């Protein structure tokens, strides 16, 4: 019966190892760089839109103050 416990423990360890391998990054350097650049461009666009909105709000506040 002791052998069955050893087999179960080995099976659990193997499942844990396989799960870790699935989680690991398996992209090539160029793929990762491309994804990173795409994410950065998306964030630049979001930041530009936020800056434009902030500028428009500041302009509207300045006009309201000036009246």
C-alpha positions in Angstrom: 0.0 0.0 0.0 2.9 2.4 0.6 3.6 2.2 -3.2 0.2 3.6 -4.0 0.8 6.7 -1.9 4.1 7.2 -3.7 2.4 6.9 -7.1 -0.2 9.5 -6.0 2.4 11.9 -4.8 4.4 11.6 -8.0 1.2 12.2 -10.1 0.4 15.3 -8.1 3.9 16.6 -8.5 3.7 16.0 -12.3 0.4 17.8 -12.6 1.8 20.8 -10.8 4.8 20.8 -13.0 2.7 20.6 -16.2 0.5 23.5 -14.9 3.6 25.6 -14.4 4.8 24.8 -17.9 1.5 25.9 -19.4 1.6 29.2 -17.5 5.2 29.9 -18.7 5.7 32.4 -21.5 6.2 30.5 -24.7 6.4 33.4 -27.2 9.4 34.2 -29.2 11.2 37.5 -28.7 9.8 39.2 -31.7 6.2 38.1 -30.8 6.6 39.5 -27.3 8.1 42.7 -28.6 5.3 43.2 -31.1 2.7 42.6 -28.4 4.5 45.0 -26.0 4.6 47.7 -28.7 0.9 47.2 -29.5 0.0 47.6 -25.9 2.2 50.7 -25.5 0.6 52.3 -28.6 -2.9 51.6 -27.2 -1.9 53.2 -23.9 -0.4 56.3 -25.8 -3.7 56.7 -27.6 -5.7 56.5 -24.3 -3.4 59.0 -22.7 -3.7 61.4 -25.6 -7.5 61.1 -25.4 -7.4 61.8 -21.7 -5.1 64.8 -22.2 -7.5 66.2 -24.8 -10.5 65.7 -22.6 -8.7 67.4 -19.7 -7.7 70.3 -21.9 -11.3 70.7 -23.1 -12.6 70.7 -19.6 -10.0 73.3 -18.5 -10.9 75.5 -21.5 -14.6 75.2 -20.7 -13.9 76.1 -17.0 -11.8 79.1 -18.2 -14.7 80.3 -20.4 -17.2 79.9 -17.6 -14.9 81.9 -15.2 -14.4 84.7 -17.8 -18.2 85.3 -18.2 
